[in-house]
Amino acid sequence: MNSIKNTNLDVAQYAMSCVNSIEKANQKKYKTLVKKMSALIQRNGLILTLAFVFSKGTNNEHGKVLEQMRNWCTNNYKLTRIFDGKQEIDNSMFIEKITSLSQREYVLVTREMIVLFGWIKRFADGMIEGEE
């Protein structure tokens, strides 16, 4: 039970830092996007969702979300074995790595992303004003 609590705390802390890192000017667009991410991943799959976010550019809320996903995958203790603990991978390398995962690894990463965006959505709702 204790490890579940610690896992939830880790995700919650990271999610809160993600929301805190968003510049005021981009907060509303970021909030709108992160509120859709879990549904996008469930409906379209992780790879298609990553491709969509990647196609929207890197100097906006989409780029920030992709960066946050990449950082969580390389820093989450459940996923470090999959990503070889690599801290410095770019977006293309990250997506390439996702496409080469085994089915079991892909399902694990997908679940972790859905959990992560559940937490980010909660914090964004509470911390960012506007657009409900």
Secondary structure, 3 states (H helix, E strand, C coil): CHHHHHHHHHHHHHHHHHHHCCCHHHHHHHHHHHHHHHHHHHHHCHHHHHHHHHHCCCCCHHHHHHHHHHHHHHHCCCCCCCCCCCCCCCHHHHHHHHHCCCHHHHHHHHHHHHHHHHHHHHHHHHHCCCCC
